[in-house]
Amino acid sequence: MNVLTYRSFLVALFVCVLAPSTGCVSRDKTDLENYFSRVLSRPGGRIDPLPPIKPYERYLYRSGDLGLRDPFRSFFNLDPTPDGPRPPECDENCIFVQTHTREELEQSELDSLRMVGTLENDDELWGIVRDPTGAVHRVRVGNYMGTNYGKILNIQEERIDLRELIKDAQGSWEERQASLALSED
């Protein structure tokens, strides 16, 4: 096919494709404007007010305070050695574990938390800690973090010192020192 016939073929194709579409374009929008004016002239409907929102009341289930059985413990003693060593009487740490209300950072393992900095306000040094979700929390001495009841004892520029409570094989609670170092990333 020579160049002249190829060009004439393209022109004919172009005309055949675009010629029918020229009738689709209309600058007259009076019907659309009439529709909008009818819709906008209608009176607005009545919107019902939102129902009152009941505040959420937190409930902390403490069966031991009422002398009730703990629903999360088994009915039966599953210990294979009933004459074996019994757990010691409940000491101060045991009472703390039973009555302690967990803080937000106690939902995460200590290894998954990252110290990202410190903040000093009114001569008090606060630690800045990032949890596994990326949320940043401000902590101070006396707060708890980690799943082992880690109480913050000291905050320094480069680390946070904690005391954790770990249950041993006999069922008693032992204290263990831990620290969370300033993360370099």
C-alpha positions in Angstrom: 0.0 0.0 0.0 1.5 3.3 -0.9 1.5 6.3 1.3 -1.3 8.1 -0.5 -3.8 5.3 -0.1 -2.7 4.7 3.5 -3.4 8.4 4.3 -6.7 8.4 2.5 -7.6 5.2 4.4 -6.8 6.9 7.8 -8.8 10.0 6.9 -11.8 7.8 5.8 -11.5 5.8 9.1 -11.2 9.0 11.1 -14.3 10.6 9.5 -16.3 7.4 9.9 -15.5 7.2 13.6 -15.8 10.9 14.6 -18.7 11.9 12.3 -21.3 9.9 14.3 -20.0 11.2 17.6 -20.5 14.8 16.7 -24.2 14.5 17.3 -23.6 13.4 20.9 -22.3 16.7 21.9 -24.9 19.3 22.7 -24.4 22.7 24.4 -28.0 23.0 25.3 -28.3 22.2 29.1 -31.7 23.7 29.7 -33.3 20.4 30.7 -30.6 19.7 33.2 -30.9 23.2 34.7 -34.7 22.8 34.9 -34.3 19.6 36.8 -31.8 21.1 39.3 -34.1 24.1 39.8 -37.1 21.8 40.5 -35.1 19.6 43.0 -33.6 22.6 44.8 -37.0 24.3 45.1 -38.5 21.4 47.0 -38.7 22.0 50.8 -36.1 20.1 52.8 -37.2 17.1 54.8 -37.1 16.9 58.6 -34.1 15.1 60.0 -34.7 13.3 63.2 -32.3 14.2 66.0 -29.7 11.7 67.0 -30.7 9.4 69.9 -28.9 10.2 73.2 -25.7 8.3 73.6 -25.4 6.2 76.7 -22.0 6.5 78.3 -20.0 3.3 78.4 -19.6 2.0 82.0 -16.6 -0.1 82.5 -17.1 -3.2 84.6 -14.2 -4.9 86.3 -15.1 -8.5 87.3 -13.7 -9.4 90.6 -15.2 -12.7 91.9 -12.7 -13.0 94.7 -13.9 -9.8 96.4 -17.4 -11.2 96.7 -16.3 -14.7 97.8 -17.5 -16.2 94.5 -15.9 -18.9 92.5 -13.7 -17.8 89.6 -15.5 -18.8 86.4 -12.2 -19.1 84.5 -10.8 -21.8 86.8 -11.5 -25.5 86.5 -13.9 -27.3 88.8 -11.5 -30.1 89.2 -7.9 -30.2 90.5 -5.9 -31.2 87.5 -2.6 -31.5 89.5 -1.3 -35.1 88.9 0.5 -35.1 92.2 -2.1 -34.1 94.9 0.4 -34.9 97.7 3.2 -32.9 96.0 4.4 -29.4 97.0 1.7 -26.9 97.6 2.0 -23.3 96.5 3.1 -21.1 99.3 0.6 -18.8 101.1 -0.2 -15.7 99.2 2.5 -13.1 99.8 2.6 -9.4 99.0 3.4 -10.0 95.3 0.6 -12.6 95.0 -1.9 -10.2 96.4 -0.7 -7.5 94.0 -1.1 -9.8 91.0 -4.7 -10.7 92.1 -5.8 -7.1 92.6 -3.8 -5.2 90.0 -5.7 -3.4 87.2 -3.6 -3.6 84.1 -2.5 -0.5 82.2 -2.5 -0.2 78.4 1.2 -1.0 77.9 0.8 -4.3 79.9 -1.0 -5.8 76.9 2.3 -6.1 75.0 5.4 -8.1 75.7 8.3 -6.1 77.0 10.4 -7.2 74.0 7.9 -5.7 71.6 8.0 -2.2 73.3 10.6 0.4 72.2 11.9 3.3 74.1 12.1 6.2 71.6 13.1 9.1 73.9 12.5 11.1 77.1 10.6 14.3 77.9 11.3 16.5 80.9 8.4 18.5 82.4 8.4 20.2 85.8 11.6 18.4 86.9 10.0 15.0 86.1 11.5 12.8 83.5 9.0 10.9 81.3 9.8 8.0 79.1 8.4 7.9 75.5 7.6 4.3 74.5 6.3 3.0 71.2 4.0 -0.1 71.2 3.8 -2.8 68.5 1.0 -0.9 66.7 3.2 2.2 66.4 1.3 4.2 69.0 3.5 6.4 71.2 2.9 6.5 75.0 4.3 8.7 77.8 5.3 6.8 80.9 6.7 7.8 84.3 8.0 6.2 87.4 5.3 4.0 89.0 3.6 3.1 85.7 3.5 -0.5 84.5 4.4 -2.1 81.2 5.0 -5.6 79.8 3.0 -8.7 80.5 5.0 -9.6 83.6 3.7 -6.7 85.8 6.8 -4.6 85.0 6.8 -1.6 87.4 8.9 1.4 86.2 11.4 2.1 89.0 13.7 4.6 87.2 13.8 6.6 84.0 17.1 7.8 82.5 18.0 9.4 79.2 19.2 6.1 77.8 16.9 3.4 79.5 13.9 2.6 81.7 14.5 0.3 84.6 11.7 -2.0 85.7 10.9 -4.7 88.3 8.9 -7.6 86.9 7.1 -10.4 88.7 7.6 -13.9 87.4 5.8 -17.0 88.6 8.2 -19.8 89.5 7.6 -23.6 89.3 6.3 -23.8 92.8 3.6 -21.1 92.1 5.2 -18.2 94.1 6.1 -14.9 92.5 9.7 -13.8 92.2 11.0 -10.3 91.4 13.3 -9.9 88.4 15.1 -6.7 87.2 14.6 -5.7 83.6 15.3 -2.6 81.5 14.2 -1.1 78.2 17.1 0.6 76.4 16.8 3.6 74.1 16.1 2.3 70.6 18.5 3.4 67.9 16.1 3.1 64.9 
